[in-house]
C-alpha cells in the first residue's frame, strides 16, 4: 500500500502557522518539538529480525513476515526529512521509525576565508 503524507504535512504546517498545532498528522505519525517525524506501527509477533526498512530517494519501504503475517507499506517522505539518517526499533510489538529533519543549506553556517 502506498501512502503519500505530503498533504498531511502541508496541513500540519498550515495549522502550526495559524497556532493550531495538532498532536499528530495521522493516527500513527507525529512531529515532535525537535521536528523529528515519528511513525509507529503495531506489529505484534514481529522482531527486528523479521522487519526490513529501506529507503530509495524520498520513498520509505517497510516489509516483514512473521507467523504467517506480512507487513508491506510504502511512504513518500518529503525532502524536509533526512530519510538516510532514520532510526528504527521494534519494542513490545511496536515498530517505531524516527526521521530527523534535513538541514537546509540556509541553516548551515560556514565561514568563508578572505584571501
Buried (B, 14 or more C-beta within 10 A) or exposed (E): EEBEBEEBBEEBEEEEEEEEEEEEBEEBBBBEEEEBBBBBBEBEEBEEEBBEBEBEEBEBBBBBEBEEEEBEBBBEBBEBBBBEEBEBEBEEEBBBBBBBBBEEEEEEEEEEEEE
